[in-house]
Amino acid sequence: MATATPLLPSQLLGGSVPQQWQMGLLALLPVLLVSYLLTSRSRNRSRSGKDGAPRLPPGPAQLPILGNLHLLGPLPHKNLRELARRYGPVMQLRLVTVPTVVVSSAEAAREVLKAACYAREQEMDRLVADLDRAAASKAPVVLNDHVFALTDGIIGTVAFGNIYASKQFAHKERFQHVLDDAMDMMASFSAEDFFPNAAGRLADRLTGFLARRERIFNELDVFFEKVIDQHDVLINLCKEHDGTLRFTRDHVKAIVLDTFIGAIDTSSVTILWAMSELMRKPQVLRKAQAEVRAAVGDNKPRVDSEDAAKIPYLKMVVKETLRLHPPATLLVPRETMRDTTISGYDVPANTRVFVNAWAIGRDPASWPAPEEFNPDRFVGSDVDYYGSHFELIPFGAGRRICPGLAMGETNVTFTLANLLYCFDWALPAGMKPEDVSMEETGALTFHRKTPLVVVPSKYQRRAA
Ligand code: HEM
């Protein structure tokens, strides 16, 4: 078996360390020495604890100051593979002062890379427990609140880590409202959009639009500053690129805003539309429920991520929901960069173009009985929403297709599977299926106008 060759100290700053680091390391040696002494003292303290000491992964012996940096070599992946053969698929190194774990097996990689799954499972436990309590009291619940809390928790944890999930965020409760305000504002009329000059600005000042924009901007900014301050990766992104790519705190804030708007609202809205349609069509609800319960069996407290592959009918329910209710009805507006033609018509440069995904999903030219919610229409059909069937484009298509498609699809399917597996659903006393309102409202994304109120009761054969 080949082994990685540790280097002698005299060779340390030779070929083993990537060239671009060598000069920097030499210059930094005094600083490294001090910080090494400090960190090694605190590390020794934490290792000396007897009971309950952490079980750290094994790893090679460390040199003073550099730790294991000298073992990386110019092709770190190769040397690390050799080290993993000796120390195992999860091993610990220290690169100067940075404790580092290297994973080299599919199983370990799965655990590292499945952050989204863990977040989803954790939030789903919380949702099912909340609804179990509600079911015990037989009281109607406003499903909106539960579903928004769930997707907010999943996306927040995936995007911002434990800070968000553990609810240490002072602004968390308020953030959803700030986000709603921001979305309303982005979609409302600004005179400056249409008269990009002093007259437009004056009009916006007089109508109060400017003051509102400033207020919302400041609220969002306070939130984003907090996110950036509490999140190492985002800080490093700023530090690494600031000056070179001009990647600033403002860029990071734009990414954060996109993620929130793109992710939380769309997933929740879709789940609520699906449940609304199912409450209006009890026979479809029963069919989807029977499928999930047969696929998962009776002995589980809830559906887990692996079960998702076994529920094709529920996937049709999701497709049909997104056909009738794409949350971003007009996708994201485009603008022509040069004169062009669309279906034989000339369209000049700098024209804004909206694609009405909502109308396309209800076009009788593509869909028989288009207004009817009928997931069975997808039986034996190869039409999907991944961007190559233009009659179904709830996620857009082409270069700007939703980058969160897979995650959105999983969030929606997995949540619905759990709602249907764990609970039986009824409407509040006196309400008939056709009474469930399908009125919509919104600005950038469109959602139910009224909250969806339903009565859950625990599925009796489900394991406690
Ligand atoms: C059911 C769930 C979702 C639906 C229906 C949806 C739909 C869309 C649509 C229609 C667009 C515009 C695409 C275009 O104009 O061609 C979009 C863009 C985007 N989506 Fe999603 N999305 C969903 C979930 C998510 C999730 C979970 C994330 C993030 C994790 C996300 C992040 C984004 C972002 C960042 C953009 C902007 C891309 C750009 O600026 O070009 N979406 N989404």
Residues whose N, C-alpha, C, O or C-beta is under 5 A from the ligand:
A	BS01	HEM	D258 T259 G262 A263 T266 S267 T270 P327 A328 L331 V332 P394 F395 G396 A397 R400 I401 C402 P403 G404 L405 M407 G408
